Amino acid sequence: MDLTKLSAEEKAKLRAQLDAEEKANREKIRTERETLKQLTDEFVDAFFPKLVEIASRLTLAKAELFENANTVLNIKREVFGMSEEAFNAQQSHSLSNKDFSKTIILGHNIVDGWDPDYTTAGLSKTKAWVDKQLTGQNQFLVNSLKNMLKPNKDGVLKASRVIELHNSAVEHGDRELIEAIEEIKAGYRPKKTTTFVKAKMKGDNGQDIWLNLSMSQA
């Protein structure tokens, strides 16, 4: 369409038509968004109480399970002659019935934690060793070693990196570096966080079938 050939009346009519279409499109979008908002509101209000009920039942069942498991776990510790400290340090405990067809695993998650009195001194000594021994050498290597001892966004050292660096120090054979990193390791204080429960049973073909105890699982 050549707009230059349209009369003023035709242009005004076309403009009004375009304005009407644009207005209708805006109204359609507004209506669709209102509908979506209403459906979302109804969905959340309908199903949220069900999720609250499920969460409450899981919490109560988990608390009951751990409470009743204490008797079994305490006897298990005595039977195997484990110290209370060693037993508590164990991250998880697996309990099975006689024919091992059903198993419940109780445990707690652990995050890295450190005693600053040890780690601060150990870190200073290690970084001083790197600056002294690797001065003028490959800067990439220097930065890599220092990055291994850099805390995460929460300000916590990663234990696996400290262990990796310690193994490398032992392999290198430098006593000063080994002692510095061992001072860091001495300050390791892992912290227990959340508890967990897992359960599995044997299928007809002897395969493990894990119970789905989390709505995050498939």
C-alpha positions as CSV (number, residue, x, y, z in Angstrom):
1,M,0.0,0.0,0.0
2,D,1.4,3.4,-1.0
3,L,0.3,5.7,1.8
4,T,1.2,8.8,-0.3
5,K,-1.7,8.0,-2.7
6,L,-4.3,7.9,0.2
7,S,-6.6,10.8,0.8
8,A,-6.7,12.5,4.2
9,E,-10.0,10.8,4.9
10,E,-8.5,7.4,4.0
11,K,-5.5,8.0,6.1
12,A,-7.6,9.0,9.1
13,K,-9.7,5.9,8.6
14,L,-6.6,3.7,8.4
15,R,-5.2,5.4,11.5
16,A,-8.4,4.7,13.4
17,Q,-8.4,1.1,12.3
18,L,-4.7,0.7,13.5
19,D,-5.5,2.4,16.8
20,A,-8.5,0.1,17.3
21,E,-6.4,-3.0,16.6
22,E,-3.7,-1.9,18.9
23,K,-6.2,-1.1,21.6
24,A,-7.8,-4.6,21.1
25,N,-4.4,-6.2,21.3
26,R,-3.6,-4.4,24.6
27,E,-6.9,-5.4,26.0
28,K,-6.3,-9.0,25.0
29,I,-2.9,-9.1,26.7
30,R,-4.4,-7.5,29.8
31,T,-7.3,-10.0,29.9
32,E,-4.9,-12.9,29.4
33,R,-2.6,-11.7,32.2
34,E,-5.6,-11.3,34.5
35,T,-6.8,-14.8,33.7
36,L,-3.3,-16.2,34.4
37,K,-3.1,-14.3,37.7
38,Q,-6.5,-15.6,38.7
39,L,-5.6,-19.2,37.7
40,T,-2.3,-19.0,39.5
41,D,-3.9,-17.7,42.6
42,E,-6.5,-20.5,42.6
43,F,-3.8,-23.1,42.0
44,V,-1.6,-22.0,44.9
45,D,-4.5,-21.6,47.3
46,A,-5.8,-25.0,46.4
47,F,-2.6,-27.0,46.7
48,F,-0.5,-25.1,49.3
49,P,-2.5,-26.6,52.3
50,K,-1.8,-30.1,50.9
51,L,2.0,-29.3,50.8
52,V,1.8,-27.9,54.4
53,E,0.1,-31.2,55.5
54,I,2.7,-33.3,53.7
55,A,5.6,-31.3,55.1
56,S,4.1,-31.6,58.6
57,R,3.6,-35.3,58.4
58,L,7.2,-35.8,57.1
59,T,8.6,-33.7,59.9
60,L,6.7,-35.6,62.5
61,A,7.6,-39.0,61.0
62,K,11.3,-38.0,60.7
63,A,11.4,-36.9,64.4
64,E,9.6,-40.1,65.5
65,L,12.0,-42.2,63.4
66,F,15.2,-40.6,64.9
67,E,13.8,-40.8,68.4
68,N,13.1,-44.5,68.2
69,A,16.3,-45.2,66.3
70,N,18.4,-43.9,69.3
71,T,17.8,-47.2,71.2
72,V,19.0,-49.3,68.3
73,L,22.0,-47.0,67.6
74,N,23.2,-47.0,71.2
75,I,23.1,-50.8,71.4
76,K,24.9,-50.9,68.0
77,R,27.6,-48.7,69.4
78,E,28.1,-50.9,72.5
79,V,28.1,-54.1,70.4
80,F,30.8,-52.8,68.1
81,G,32.8,-51.3,71.0
82,M,32.9,-47.8,69.5
83,S,33.6,-44.8,71.5
84,E,30.8,-42.2,71.7
85,E,33.1,-39.7,69.9
86,A,33.8,-42.0,67.0
87,F,30.2,-43.1,66.8
88,N,28.9,-39.5,66.6
89,A,31.5,-38.7,64.0
90,Q,30.0,-41.3,61.7
91,Q,28.0,-39.4,59.1
92,S,25.4,-42.0,58.6
93,H,24.1,-45.3,60.0
94,S,22.5,-48.1,57.9
95,L,19.9,-50.4,59.6
96,S,18.5,-53.5,57.8
97,N,16.1,-56.2,58.6
98,K,17.3,-59.8,59.0
99,D,17.2,-60.7,55.3
100,F,18.4,-57.3,54.2
101,S,15.3,-56.8,52.1
102,K,14.6,-53.4,53.7
103,T,17.1,-50.8,54.8
104,I,16.8,-47.5,56.5
105,I,19.7,-45.1,56.4
106,L,19.9,-42.3,59.0
107,G,22.4,-39.5,58.8
108,H,23.4,-35.9,59.0
109,N,24.9,-33.6,56.4
110,I,28.2,-32.0,57.2
111,V,29.7,-28.7,56.1
112,D,33.3,-27.5,56.4
113,G,34.2,-25.5,59.5
114,W,37.5,-24.2,60.9
115,D,39.1,-22.9,64.1
116,P,40.5,-19.5,63.1
117,D,43.3,-19.8,65.8
118,Y,44.8,-22.6,63.7
119,T,43.8,-21.7,60.2
120,T,44.9,-18.0,60.3
121,A,48.4,-18.9,61.3
122,G,48.6,-21.8,59.0
123,L,47.4,-19.8,56.0
124,S,49.9,-17.0,56.7
125,K,52.7,-19.5,56.8
126,T,51.6,-21.3,53.7
127,K,51.2,-18.1,51.7
128,A,54.6,-16.8,53.0
129,W,56.2,-20.1,51.8
130,V,54.6,-19.7,48.3
131,D,55.9,-16.1,48.0
132,K,59.3,-17.0,49.2
133,Q,59.9,-20.2,47.3
134,L,58.1,-19.3,44.0
135,T,59.2,-15.7,43.7
136,G,60.0,-15.0,40.0
137,Q,58.6,-18.3,38.9
138,N,55.4,-19.1,37.0
139,Q,52.8,-16.6,38.3
140,F,50.1,-18.9,37.2
141,L,51.4,-21.6,39.6
142,V,51.6,-19.0,42.4
143,N,48.1,-17.9,41.8
144,S,46.8,-21.5,41.5
145,L,48.3,-22.4,44.9
146,K,46.9,-19.3,46.6
147,N,43.5,-19.9,45.0
148,M,43.4,-23.4,46.5
149,L,43.4,-21.7,50.0
150,K,40.9,-19.0,49.1
151,P,37.6,-19.2,51.1
152,N,34.3,-19.6,49.3
153,K,31.6,-16.8,49.2
154,D,30.7,-17.7,52.8
155,G,34.3,-17.2,53.9
156,V,34.9,-21.0,54.5
157,L,37.9,-23.0,53.3
158,K,37.2,-26.1,51.2
159,A,38.6,-29.1,53.1
160,S,39.2,-31.1,49.9
161,R,41.5,-28.4,48.6
162,V,43.5,-28.3,51.8
163,I,43.9,-32.1,51.7
164,E,44.9,-32.0,48.1
165,L,47.5,-29.3,48.8
166,H,48.8,-31.3,51.8
167,N,49.2,-34.4,49.6
168,S,51.2,-32.3,47.1
169,A,53.3,-30.9,49.9
170,V,54.1,-34.4,51.2
171,E,55.0,-35.4,47.7
172,H,57.2,-32.4,47.3
173,G,58.9,-33.2,50.6
174,D,59.3,-29.6,51.9
175,R,59.0,-29.8,55.7
176,E,58.2,-26.1,56.2
177,L,55.2,-26.3,53.7
178,I,54.0,-29.6,55.2
179,E,54.0,-28.2,58.7
180,A,52.2,-25.0,57.6
181,I,49.4,-26.9,55.9
182,E,49.1,-29.4,58.8
183,E,48.5,-26.4,61.0
184,I,45.6,-25.5,58.8
185,K,44.3,-29.1,58.9
186,A,44.5,-29.1,62.7
187,G,41.9,-26.4,62.7
188,Y,39.3,-28.4,60.8
189,R,36.0,-28.4,62.7
190,P,33.3,-30.0,60.5
191,K,29.7,-29.0,61.4
192,K,26.6,-31.1,61.4
193,T,23.7,-29.4,59.6
194,T,20.5,-31.1,58.4
195,T,19.6,-34.7,59.1
196,F,18.3,-37.1,56.4
197,V,16.5,-40.4,56.0
198,K,16.8,-42.7,53.1
199,A,15.1,-46.1,52.6
200,K,15.4,-48.9,50.1
201,M,14.0,-52.4,49.5
202,K,14.9,-55.3,47.3
203,G,12.9,-55.8,44.2
204,D,11.8,-59.1,42.7
205,N,15.1,-59.3,40.8
206,G,17.2,-58.3,43.8
207,Q,17.7,-54.7,42.6
208,D,17.6,-51.8,45.1
209,I,14.4,-49.8,45.0
210,W,14.8,-46.5,46.8
211,L,11.7,-44.9,48.3
212,N,10.9,-41.5,47.1
213,L,11.0,-39.5,50.4
214,S,11.6,-36.1,48.7
215,M,9.4,-34.1,46.3
216,S,12.6,-32.9,44.8
217,Q,13.3,-36.4,43.4
218,A,12.0,-37.7,40.1
